[in-house]
Amino acid sequence: MIEVESLTKRFRKTVAVDNLSFKVRAGAISAFLGPNGAGKTTTLRVVLGLVRPDAGRATVLGKTYRELASPPHEVGAVLEASSFHPGRTGRNHLLTVAAAAGISSARVDETLGLVQLTNDAGRRVGGYSLGMRQRLSLAAALLGDPKVLVLDEPANGLDPQGMRWLRELLRTLAAEGRTILISSHVLAEVEQIADEVVIIHRGRFVEQASTAELFARAGGGIRVRSPQAAQLRSALEGAGLSVSSAEGDLLVLGDGTTAQVGELAAANGLVLHELAAEKSTLEEAFLELTAHETTR
Amino acid sequence: MRLVASELRKIWTVPRTVLGLLLAELAIVAIGTASTISSDTGSTAPGLIEVPTSPLVRDLIAAVAASLLFAFILGVLIATWEYRHGTISQTFLVTPVRERVVAMKILIGGLAGAALVVPALALMLVTAEIWVGDRLDFGGHEVGLIARVFLAAAIIGALGVAIGLCTARQLGAIIVAFAWAVFVETALSRWESLWRYLPLRAIDGVLGTGGEDAVSFGRGLLTSVVYVALLGALAVVLTRRRDIT
């Protein structure tokens, strides 16, 4: 669906993207992650035909962006929220896009409704908040009802309600069978919606995996609190479980399950005050992977 | 046609910019018209090289020709405001074949440049009719002269777009154009056979205002069109190579 092959892009002496390859699965939401300056935006702009690669290629639906027969109907893109003429109204901005793409003004109004901008459509974009500009960008991306969406930091500037709205909108769009590639630094948001993750660092590929696989690989722990921590530790270690840290009445296990710990405590007549599985977050997985890359 | 509609909409949906330009143009034309009428002696004199006409009508049409400056600025704006405000990304997302965008913008620059002559001409005609209506004598020659102003404005508008697309910067394009007009063409004036074919002198040929040294209307038009084509080709090359970051 979206394929990046051996992509390299330099800006003078700076290598922004370095021999990067990955594929985005059709019909899934894929998060494109990396620290600031990792080359995410450059990669997306190459995919969208806005930046020329020095080597390699990027294709969407099997073609370079330039080769697409009707780009707005095939790929929708959200780039910077500042890419508007401040003197133009939101509706007129969409109408200029629609006119070039052969899209009706009725669809413009429909899309404005979809991003909840109908009431502000007649205002100049210069007076829009960052969140409203993001919604307008999304409206432009959705005008042609495309099969593929490429979104660069679409959550920027959105308030909590806006974030929830975006999450639900993206889920709805993905449920309709669209392929969505979304770059973001708000990892907590991404982990709630992404099916898979592509991580890059310093322009290079680091990892591609499903979010479930990434969480599993990053692991987690079990927190257990007991007034009889010493006896509990002995029982756990006797059963082959490893205690990674102990502090007062708190033990943290690197392996095992909450069921195993609970049953062991009951069998040994030990009192528990807390027993919980600690779930790793995408942020932890991301930091671990990129930290590993940094030290290479 | 879709691109034409889109590009035209881009112009009329930023009313403050266009209105500001229009008001400045009308102010200059009003001053030119008033000064021409008030200094007119009513005498007859030889007209232009190719279009003999009365000095009053000739000077009034020359006042309208001030709109050429604004046609150029509008052309530059049409090309560069997309880069300035970042909307060029959206334009290339919809139309990734950039040479089509360049061609369409040059066409729109020509149309918009010619369109700017309409209000200037209307203001001049109304003012002159009210003030010295009895001394105005518009015939076929005068209409031809006005048609030349439209043509020159279209060429200048298209040149403005092409230069704007080459530089991708408003101020840069305007500085390049004025530096060319003030320094380069002046410096090259000693080589008269070459000088006659430089862009501004070619436009003089189109307008018929270049005096005895100017090229003919046909040569001026052909030369101007060649300049638009060459700068347009350069704009295509540079636009295709330009990264939109």
Interface residues (C-beta under 8 A of the other chain):
Chain A: F11 T41 T42 R45 L48 G49 L50 V51 R52 Y65 R66 L68 P71 P72 V75 A77 L79 E80 S82 S83 F84 H85 P86 G87 R88 T89 N92 H93 L95 T96 V97 A99 A100 A101 G102 A140
Chain B: R2 L3 A5 S6 R9 K10 T13 V14 P15 R16 T17 W81 H85 G86 T87 S89 Q90 T91 F92 L93 V94 T95 P96 V97 R241 D243 I244 T245
